[in-house]
Amino acid sequence: MLDDSLLDAPEALARADLHDLLRGAAEAGARVRTALRHATESGLTELKPDGRPRAVLIAGPGTAATGVADLITALAGTGCPVVRLAPTGVAPAAGALRWSLPGWTGPVDLLLIVTPDGTEPGLTLLAEQAYRRGCTVVAVAPARTPLAESVDGSHGLTVTMATSPTAGYGTTTYGEAESRVGTSQEPTGPAQPDPTAPGSPATLGRPGAAHGVPEDRGPLTSPHHDPPEAPAAAPGTLWALLTPLLVLLDRTGLIAAPVDTLQKVADRLDDVAERCGPAITTYSNPAKTLAVELSESLPLIWSEGQTAGMAGRRFAAALAELAGHAALAAELPEALPAHAALLAGGVAGGIGGGADSDDFFRDRVEEPAALRARVVLLRERPADAGGLTAAPAARELAHSHDTPLSELEPEDGSDLERLAELIAITDFAAVYLALASGGRS
């Protein structure tokens, strides 16, 4: 059950957000800029490759790595095969996962390793295997991790993963997209600084003040309490891992992602953070509105366009991992026949409750709410852009079965800018649904 009142209470949202998911969503633009700086420092922007690789292989754990592979596949199109190396193992723990290269991998292929952890022995072994075959290896991982040191030593190139701009703060507060706030911050009142470290970052200002986040939010870290581990689908992680790879693949000519375009992507992420922040009320906040609409429903996420398809699949994964909310994703026009039976069956009219609907005298107070389908239509281009579209047929199918419909379409811009807007709004919506649905996050 969604607590609507929580969505318009920034203080309550702050207390409920144990993993700082909202801050991660708001800092996505800052993550892109930091990742661009790391890519420049590592020499990616000056790289002069001999040509395109025969194939690009992508390995990494979790939802973020899957999203990176999915997005690169969509952007590369038919220019080059992109293969995601799925892990195997007895558990999803870092030490239990293993990856292996296809038998045809050789010197003309490119292996990309992405991980927000960097302690996975399986990824280190994979890099060594690629090195023995002469395959080029590029890794994006946190600094000073076993993977980063192994790859950077002799096996390839490592780009340091961009962390949260406020990762070093002693107190944890929400951060706004820091790109427009800058890095210079003024001291505030008492923030419980560490007496052993004068001038600790804990005394610096609050970049999230513009989002209306309360100042009395307590720290999530202390000498005896470690912060909860953030989920793999946490907002911001995707862009921290993806941005350096976009710079690399732009230099190889596989993807068009120049630095100025990535700067515009960061600006677009900032714009969404301003529109969807915790202090913006539900009626004017597209992410909060979508979270309310998806409550007590089975989202059928229909997307139109390759990049929108990736955003739809990521949205479904984020709803499951962050909010514990099931969703089905499919691309138009195939989504229409694939989900038509669902709309014609029990999901359109509402399923669940476990009570006999023919029993007029049943106790409806104790009866759980019925789960109804709701179509979420994601389009990668504005409606007035022209061209062939299956959106009218999608609306007709939904309305013919009395199924509610939500639509998201980005403002005009490059492919990456439009994709960034769709991902950012749906990330915020998944986080709000998680926080307001009883603390499943």
C-alpha positions in Angstrom: 0.0 0.0 0.0 1.4 3.3 -1.1 1.5 6.1 1.6 0.6 9.2 -0.5 1.3 11.6 2.3 5.0 10.4 2.5 5.7 11.7 -1.0 5.0 15.3 0.0 6.9 15.1 3.2 10.7 15.6 2.5 11.6 15.0 6.1 9.9 11.6 6.2 11.4 10.7 2.8 14.8 11.5 4.2 14.3 9.2 7.2 13.0 6.4 5.0 15.8 6.6 2.4 18.4 4.5 4.1 20.4 3.9 0.9 20.3 7.6 -0.2 18.6 6.5 -3.4 17.1 10.0 -4.0 20.4 11.6 -3.6 21.9 9.2 -6.1 19.2 10.0 -8.6 19.7 13.8 -8.1 23.5 13.5 -8.5 23.4 11.6 -11.8 24.4 14.7 -13.8 27.4 15.3 -11.4 28.4 11.6 -11.9 28.5 12.1 -15.6 30.8 15.1 -15.3 33.1 13.4 -12.8 33.3 10.3 -15.1 34.2 12.6 -18.0 37.0 14.1 -15.9 38.3 10.6 -15.0 38.1 9.5 -18.7 40.1 12.6 -19.7 42.7 11.9 -16.9 43.1 8.3 -18.1 43.8 9.4 -21.7 40.6 8.2 -23.3 39.7 11.5 -24.9 43.1 11.5 -26.7 42.9 7.9 -27.8 43.7 7.2 -31.5 42.6 3.6 -32.1 43.6 1.8 -35.4 39.9 1.0 -36.1 36.8 -0.6 -34.8 36.9 -3.8 -32.8 35.5 -7.0 -34.4 33.3 -7.5 -31.3 32.7 -5.8 -28.0 32.3 -8.0 -24.9 30.9 -6.6 -21.7 31.2 -8.2 -18.3 30.1 -7.1 -14.9 27.8 -7.9 -12.0 24.3 -6.7 -11.2 21.6 -4.5 -12.8 24.0 -1.6 -13.6 26.3 -3.8 -15.7 23.3 -5.3 -17.5 22.0 -1.8 -18.2 25.4 -0.7 -19.6 25.5 -3.7 -22.0 21.9 -3.1 -23.0 22.4 0.6 -23.7 25.7 0.1 -25.7 23.9 -2.6 -27.7 21.1 -0.2 -28.6 23.4 2.6 -29.5 25.9 0.5 -31.5 23.1 -0.9 -33.7 24.5 -3.0 -36.5 27.9 -1.3 -36.4 29.5 -4.0 -34.3 28.3 -7.1 -32.4 28.0 -6.4 -28.6 28.0 -9.5 -26.4 27.2 -9.4 -22.7 29.1 -12.1 -20.7 26.6 -13.4 -18.1 28.2 -14.6 -14.9 27.8 -18.1 -13.4 28.1 -19.2 -9.9 26.4 -20.7 -6.9 25.5 -17.3 -5.4 25.3 -13.6 -6.4 28.2 -12.8 -4.0 31.3 -11.2 -5.4 33.5 -14.1 -4.6 31.2 -16.7 -6.1 30.7 -15.2 -9.6 32.8 -16.4 -12.6 33.0 -15.2 -16.2 34.5 -16.8 -19.3 35.4 -15.6 -22.7 33.9 -17.2 -25.9 36.2 -19.5 -27.7 36.5 -17.1 -30.7 37.8 -14.1 -28.6 41.1 -12.8 -29.9 43.3 -9.8 -30.5 40.8 -7.9 -32.6 38.1 -7.9 -29.9 37.5 -5.5 -27.0 36.6 -6.5 -23.5 34.9 -3.9 -21.3 34.6 -4.7 -17.6 32.3 -2.6 -15.4 31.7 -3.0 -11.7 30.8 -0.8 -8.8 32.7 -3.2 -6.5 36.0 -4.2 -7.9 36.7 -7.1 -5.5 35.3 -9.9 -7.8 38.1 -12.5 -8.3 36.1 -13.8 -11.3 36.6 -10.4 -13.1 40.3 -10.4 -12.4 40.6 -13.9 -13.8 38.6 -12.8 -16.9 41.0 -9.9 -17.5 44.0 -12.3 -17.2 42.3 -14.7 -19.7 41.7 -11.8 -22.1 45.3 -10.7 -21.8 46.6 -14.2 -22.6 44.5 -14.1 -25.8 45.7 -10.7 -26.8 42.3 -9.1 -26.3 42.2 -5.4 -25.3 40.8 -4.8 -21.9 39.3 -1.6 -20.5 37.8 -1.6 -17.0 35.7 0.9 -15.1 36.0 0.2 -11.3 36.5 1.9 -8.0 40.1 3.1 -7.3 42.5 0.9 -5.4 40.5 -2.3 -5.8 42.0 -5.6 -6.8 40.5 -5.4 -10.3 41.7 -1.9 -10.9 45.2 -2.7 -9.9 45.3 -5.9 -11.9 44.0 -4.4 -15.1 46.0 -1.2 -14.8 49.2 -3.0 -14.1 49.8 -4.8 -17.4 46.6 -6.2 -18.8 44.9 -3.0 -20.1 43.5 0.4 -19.0 41.5 1.2 -15.9 39.2 4.2 -15.5 38.3 5.1 -12.0 34.6 4.9 -11.4 33.0 8.2 -10.5 31.6 8.1 -7.0 29.0 10.4 -5.3 30.2 14.0 -5.1 29.4 13.8 -1.3 30.9 10.4 -0.7 33.5 11.7 1.6 31.1 13.6 3.9 30.8 12.5 7.5 27.1 13.2 7.4 24.9 11.9 4.7 22.3 14.3 3.2 20.6 14.5 -0.1 22.6 16.1 -2.9 21.2 18.0 -5.7 22.6 17.6 -9.2 25.8 19.3 -8.2 26.7 20.4 -11.6 25.0 23.8 -11.1 25.8 24.2 -7.5 29.6 23.8 -8.1 32.1 22.3 -5.7 32.7 25.3 -3.6 30.6 25.2 -0.5 30.3 27.3 2.6 30.5 26.1 6.2 27.3 25.5 8.1 26.5 25.0 11.7 27.5 22.2 13.9 27.7 19.0 11.9 29.4 16.8 14.6 32.8 16.9 13.0 35.4 14.3 13.9 37.6 15.9 16.6 40.6 14.0 15.2 40.3 15.5 11.8 40.0 19.3 11.9 38.4 20.8 8.9 36.6 17.5 8.1 34.3 17.5 5.1 31.5 16.9 7.5 31.5 20.7 8.2 30.9 21.7 4.6 27.7 22.9 3.2 24.7 21.0 2.0 24.3 20.7 -1.8 20.8 19.4 -1.4 19.4 22.5 0.2 17.7 23.6 -3.0 15.7 20.4 -3.0 14.1 21.3 0.3 15.8 18.5 2.2 15.8 19.0 6.0 19.0 20.0 7.7 18.4 17.7 10.7 19.0 14.5 8.8 21.2 12.4 10.9 24.4 10.6 9.6 24.2 7.2 8.2 27.7 6.4 9.2 29.4 6.3 12.5 32.4 4.5 14.0 30.2 1.6 14.9 27.6 1.6 12.2 28.4 1.0 8.5 25.9 2.4 5.9 23.6 -0.2 4.3 24.9 -1.5 1.0 23.2 0.3 -1.9 21.3 -1.9 -4.4 22.9 -2.6 -7.7 20.0 -0.7 -9.4 20.7 2.4 -7.4 20.4 5.6 -9.5 23.7 7.1 -10.5 25.7 3.9 -10.7 24.7 3.3 -14.4 26.0 6.7 -15.5 29.2 6.3 -13.5 30.0 3.1 -15.3 28.7 4.0 -18.7 30.1 7.4 -19.3 33.8 6.4 -19.7 32.8 3.7 -22.1 30.8 6.1 -24.2 34.0 8.2 -24.5 36.0 5.2 -25.5 33.5 3.9 -28.1 33.2 7.4 -29.6 36.9 7.4 -30.2 36.6 4.1 -32.0 33.8 5.4 -34.2 31.3 2.8 -32.9 29.0 5.3 -31.1 28.5 9.0 -31.6 29.1 10.4 -28.1 31.4 13.4 -28.2 32.2 15.2 -25.0 29.9 18.1 -25.7 27.0 15.7 -26.1 27.8 14.1 -22.8 27.9 17.5 -21.2 24.4 18.1 -22.5 23.4 14.7 -21.1 24.5 15.9 -17.7 22.5 19.1 -18.1 19.4 17.0 -19.0 19.9 14.9 -15.9 20.1 18.1 -13.9 16.9 19.4 -15.4 15.0 16.2 -14.4 16.5 16.3 -10.9 15.0 19.8 -10.5 11.6 18.7 -11.8 11.5 15.5 -9.8 13.1 16.5 -6.5 11.6 15.6 -3.1 10.4 19.1 -2.4 8.4 19.3 -5.7 4.7 18.4 -4.9 3.2 15.3 -6.4 0.7 17.1 -8.8 3.6 18.8 -10.5 6.2 16.1 -10.2 6.2 13.5 -13.0 8.1 10.9 -11.1 5.9 11.1 -8.0 2.8 11.1 -10.2 4.0 7.9 -12.0 4.8 6.2 -8.6 1.2 6.9 -7.4 -0.2 5.6 -10.7 1.8 2.4 -10.5 0.8 1.6 -6.9 -1.4 -1.5 -6.6 -1.0 -2.2 -10.3 0.9 -4.5 -12.7 2.9 -2.1 -15.0 3.0 -3.2 -18.6 5.9 -1.1 -19.9 5.6 -0.6 -23.6 8.5 1.2 -25.3 8.9 2.5 -28.9 12.4 2.9 -30.2 15.7 1.1 -29.4 16.9 3.4 -26.7 13.4 3.6 -25.2 13.4 -0.2 -25.1 16.5 -0.1 -22.9 14.9 2.4 -20.6 11.8 0.3 -20.3 13.8 -2.8 -19.4 15.8 -0.9 -16.8 12.6 0.5 -15.3 11.2 -2.9 -14.9 14.4 -4.1 -13.3 14.5 -1.1 -10.9 10.9 -1.6 -9.9 11.7 -5.2 -9.0 15.0 -4.6 -7.2 14.2 -1.3 -5.4 10.5 -1.5 -4.8 9.8 -5.2 -4.9 7.2 -4.4 -7.6 6.7 -6.8 -10.5 6.5 -5.3 -14.0 6.6 -6.6 -17.6 8.5 -4.8 -20.3 8.1 -5.2 -24.1 8.8 -3.2 -27.2 6.2 -1.9 -29.7 4.7 -3.2 -31.9 5.4 -6.7 -30.6 4.1 -5.7 -27.2 0.6 -5.5 -28.5 0.1 -9.2 -29.3 2.4 -10.3 -26.5 0.3 -8.6 -23.8 -3.1 -8.6 -25.5 -4.1 -11.8 -23.6 -3.2 -10.2 -20.3 -5.4 -7.2 -21.0 -8.3 -9.5 -22.1 -7.9 -11.7 -19.1 -8.0 -11.1 -15.4 -5.3 -8.5 -15.1 -7.2 -5.8 -16.9 -10.2 -6.1 -14.6 -8.1 -6.7 -11.5 -6.9 -9.9 -10.0 -6.0 -10.9 -6.5 -7.9 -10.6 -3.3 -8.6 -14.3 -3.0 -12.3 -13.7 -2.4 -15.3 -15.0 -4.3 -16.4 -12.0 -6.5 -19.9 -13.5 -6.7 -20.3 -13.4 -2.9 -22.3 -10.2 -2.3 -22.0 -10.5 1.4 -18.2 -11.0 1.6 -16.2 -8.8 4.0 -14.6 -6.2 1.6 -12.8 -4.4 4.5 -10.4 -7.4 4.9 -10.2 -8.1 1.2 -6.8 -7.1 -0.4 -6.9 -4.6 -3.2 -7.1 -6.1 -6.7 -4.0 -5.9 -8.9 -4.9 -4.1 -12.1 -2.8 -3.7 -15.2 -1.5 -0.3 -16.2 0.2 0.5 -19.4 3.3 2.7 -19.3 4.2 4.0 -22.7 7.8 5.2 -23.2 8.6 6.9 -26.5 12.1 8.0 -27.5 10.8 10.9 -29.6 8.2 13.6 -29.0 4.8 13.0 -30.5 5.2 15.9 -33.0 8.5 14.4 -34.4 6.6 12.6 -37.1 7.4 9.2 -38.6 5.7 5.9 -38.3 4.5 5.0 -34.8 2.5 2.3 -33.0 1.5 4.6 -30.2 -2.1 5.1 -31.5 -2.6 1.3 -31.7 -1.2 0.9 -28.2 -3.6 3.5 -26.9 -6.6 1.9 -28.7 -5.7 -1.5 -27.3 -5.4 -0.2 -23.7 -8.6 1.9 -23.9 -10.6 -1.0 -25.4 -9.9 -3.0 -22.3 -10.5 0.0 -19.9 -6.8 -0.2 -18.9 -5.3 3.1 -17.6 -2.4 4.5 -19.6 0.6 6.6 -18.6 2.8 8.2 -21.2 6.4 9.5 -21.0 8.1 11.2 -23.9 11.3 13.3 -23.6 11.9 16.7 -24.9 13.8 17.1 -28.2 17.6 16.5 -28.3 20.2 13.9 -29.2 19.5 10.2 -28.7 21.5 10.2 -25.5 19.8 13.3 -24.1 16.3 11.8 -24.7 17.4 8.4 -23.2 18.9 10.2 -20.2 15.6 11.9 -19.5 13.6 8.7 -19.7 16.0 6.9 -17.4 16.1 9.7 -14.9 12.3 10.1 -14.6 11.7 6.3 -14.3 14.6 6.0 -11.8 13.0 8.7 -9.6 9.6 7.0 -9.9 11.0 3.6 -8.8 12.7 5.2 -5.8 9.5 7.1 -4.7 7.5 3.9 -5.1 10.1 2.0 -3.0 10.1 4.6 -0.2 6.4 5.1 0.0 5.4 1.4 -0.2 6.4 0.3 3.3 10.2 0.4 3.2 10.9 -2.5 0.9 14.0 -0.7 -0.4 
